[in-house]
């Protein structure tokens, strides 16, 4: 190939490559009402804005129903919410969002979300399956109660898992509270009993009892949990049984709550990994189907990142667009 021809070829190659780079950097054209396939998963507000388009039609309602189900709101609650929003007759996205917010808040209204710590000492049994953040939740709760002026003792009643006691002791040191431990493989109910007795002798206000994370399908472990509850409560009973659940577990959470509630009287839920976008609707499903209130939520890894659950703020976060 002679020099002029080679130059022409090189110029053509450069033009083609430049065009490909330009095309690769260009954003695809946006079609109103349709999300790009590479868009990150967003909250219900963003989904509603995409669905609404020029106004509601039958397909809009069907897709909104699918969106609520995908957010783990649950079938029964989704049916009620969709029926309520349709009856409100919204004609704009803003009206639809406000109607949806109102209906979601109504699903969670009127529930007692306070921690009732009336015993002397008050006893709180914390339960849950493996990997939900139960032990760190206990540390955060101890910090929160300490900030309120209460004296707290921890009970390392997870004698099943190796190093569980040491893990709780590490957290106790960070928070600055004492912890009662037992031997690995020992009777967890005995540890709970000793912790309550120690708290009574010291005049402590609250005992937080850590229990072994257990598969909710194991009936023997559930029977053991019932024993811990019975022994720790004594004559006055346990003040609170808090079930720690992972909000990203979806509808599996509902079955977890059912099984735990058969073993011990679950009085409240603590949700971890609740980001208010992808799967947050599980709050509505659990509360409506099982009548157990969400009392606290974990919002981060820090010791101060355990806060009371506020439905109004939660719904607002869920519907941010």
N, C-alpha and C positions, 0 to 999 in steps of 0.2 A: 504494500500500500504506500503510495507516494505521500509526501508531507502535507500538501493541501487537503487530500482526502482524509488523512489522519486527524487534521485539525477540525474538519467538519464533523467527523464522528465524535470527537471529544466534546465539541460544543453541544451536539444533540444529546449525548449522555448526560452532560451537566444540566441541560434544560429539563430532561425527564426526571432526574434525581431531585432537582429543585421543586418540581411540581409535586412529586410524591411527598416530600417533606412538608410542603404547604398544606396538602390535603390531610396529612396525618395530624397536623397541629390545629386544623379547623374543627370547631365544635359541630356536631351534627345538628341539622335544623330541628328546632323544637316544635312539636305539634301540640297545640293547646289541648290540655286535658289528659295527655299521655306522658308518663314519666319515662325518662331515658332508662334503658335497661341496666346501665351501670350506676344509676343513682343509689346512694347509700340508703339503707332502711331508715325511714323517718317516722315521726309520730303520726297520730291520728289526724291532727290538724292539716299536715301536709298532704296526707292521703285524701282527706275530704276536699281540699282545694283542687286536687287533680281530678277527682271524680266529678265534681260539681259542673265544671265546664260552663256551658251557656245556661244551665238550669237542670232541674231534676226530671228524669224520666224513669221508666221502670228499670232500665239497666243500671241507672245510678244507684237506686235503692238496693238492687241485688249486689252490686259491687261494694257498697258500703257495708252490707251485711257480711260479705266475705272478709272485708277489712277488719271488722270488729271481732269476728271469729278468729282471724289470724293473730289478733292481739290478745287472744285468750280471754275475752270477755265472757264466753260461755254461751251456750245455745239459748237457754231460757232468758237470760238477761239481754242478749242481743235482740231477741224477738220483741221484748218489751220496749227496749230503747228505740229500735227502728219504728215500731208502731207509734210511739210517742212523738218522735221527731216528725213523722209523716203527718200526724194529726195536727201538729203545730203549723203546718203549711208554709215552710220557709221558701222564699223566692230568690234569695241571694246566698252567696257563700257565708257571709257574716251571720245572717239569720240562721242558717243551718248549723254553723259552728256553735252559736249561742244555745240553740235548741238541744244539740247533742250534749253540750256541757251541762245544761240543766238536768237532762234525763240521767246522765251518768252520776251527777251529784245526788240525785234522788235515790239512786240504787244504793248509795253508801250512807245515807242520812240516818240520824237517830241512834247511832251505836255508841256504847260506852267504851271509850278508848283510853281511859285513865288506868294507871297501875294502882291496884288497891293493896296497900301494904300496912295492914292493921294489926298484925300479930306482934307478939313480944317474945322473941324476934319474929319479924315477918319472914316467911320462907317463899322463895321463888325457885321452882324447878324448871330448868331449861332443857328442852328435848329437841330431837331432830335426827334426820338421817345423816350419813357420813358426807362430809364435804360442803356443808351449807354455811360454815363459818360460825358454828355454835360457840366454840371456846372464845374466839375473839369477840363475839357479841357479848358474852358474859363480862369480859374485861371492860368493854365500852360501857356496859350498863353499870358496872361497879364505879367507873369514873363518873358517870352521870349522877348516880345517887350520892357519891361523895361530894360532888360539887353542890348538891342540894343540902349538905350538912349531915347526911346520914352516915353512920359507921357500918361497914360492910365486912362480912367474912365469906370467903369462897370455900366451897366443898368440892374436892376433886373426886367425885363419885364415878368417874370413868376409870374403873380399875381393869377394864378389858384391854384397851389399846396400850401398847408399849409406849412409854414416855409421855402419856397423856397428862399424868400428874406433874411432870417436869415442865411441860408446856404451860399448864395453868399457873404453876409457881412463877414462871418467867413473867407472865402477864401480871400476876399479883404484885411482883416486885416493881414493875413499871407503874402500876396504879398506886402502890403503897398501901395494900390491904393484906391481912393475914389469910392463909389458906390451910385447910385441914386436908390431909392426904391419907391414903391407906396403901396397903401392899398391893402390887400388881396381882391380879387374879383373885383378890379378896372380895368380900361382900360389899357391894356399893351402897346398899341400904345402911350398913353399919357406919360407913363414912359420913353419910348424910345425917345419921343420928348423932354422931360425935360432933359434927359441925354445929348442929342446932344447940346441943348441950354447951359447947364452947361459947357460942354467941350469947346464950342465956347467962352464963357465968360472967362474961365480960361486959354484959349490958349493951351488946351490939344491936343495931336496929334491924339489919337485913342479912339473911343468909341466901347466897346465890349458889344453887346446886348444879354442877355440871354433870351430865349423864353421858354414857357411851353413845356415840353415833351408831345407829342401828338400822339395818334394812327394815322397812315397815312391814315386810311380809314375814318376819321371823316371830312366830307366836311366843317362843320361849323368852326371847329378849323383851317382848312387850309385857310378859308376865313379870319379869324382873323389874321393869320400869314401874309397874303398878305397885310392887313391893316398896320401891324407893319412895314413891308418893305416900304410901300408907305409913311408913315408918317416920319419914321426915315431918309429916303433918301432925303426928301425935293426936292429942284430943281436940286441938283447935283446927287442924287441917292446914293444908298448904294454901298460901294466899293467892299465888298466881302460878299457872302452868303455861309457860311461853314456848310455843313451837317455832323454831327457826327454820325458814324455808327459803330456797333459792328461787327468786322471781323468774329466772330464765328457764325453770323446769317445766313451764307450761301447765297443761291440764293434769299432769302427773301429780302436781301439788294437791289437787282436790282429793285424790285417793290417799295421799300421805296423811292429810288432815283427818280424813275419815278413820283410818286405822289407828292413828295415835289417840284420837278422841274416844275410841272404844276402850283403850287401856287406861288413860288418865283424863281427867276433865280439863281439856285445853281451854284456857280462858282468854288467850290472845295470841296473835301471830307477830313474828318479827320477820320482815322481808329483807333479804340481802340481795345485792346486785340489781336493785330496782332503779333503772335509768329513765323510766317514764316514757320510753319510745316504743321499743319493739314488743315486749310481752307484758306491759304493765296492766293490761286489762284483767289479768288473773286476780287482782285485788277484788274486782267486782264479782267475778265468778265464785271465789271462795266465800266471800261474805254472804252472798245471796243463797248459795246452795247449802252452806254448812252453818250459817249464823254464828260465825266466829269473827270477831273484829280484828283488823290489823291495828296494832298499838304502836309499833316502832318500826322504823326502816333504817337500814344501813346505807349510807350515801358515800362511803369512802373507806379508806384503810386506817385513818387516824383514830385515836382514842375518843375524839369528840365527834366522830362521824356516825353517831347513833341518835336519831332525832324522832320526836313524836310524829306519827302519821297524821297529816292534815288533808282531808279529802279535797277541799277547795283548791289548795295549791297543787295537789296531785293532778286533778283534772285539768287545771290551767296548763300545767307542764305537758300533759298528755296531748293537748290540743294545740300546742304551739305549732305554727306553720312556717 
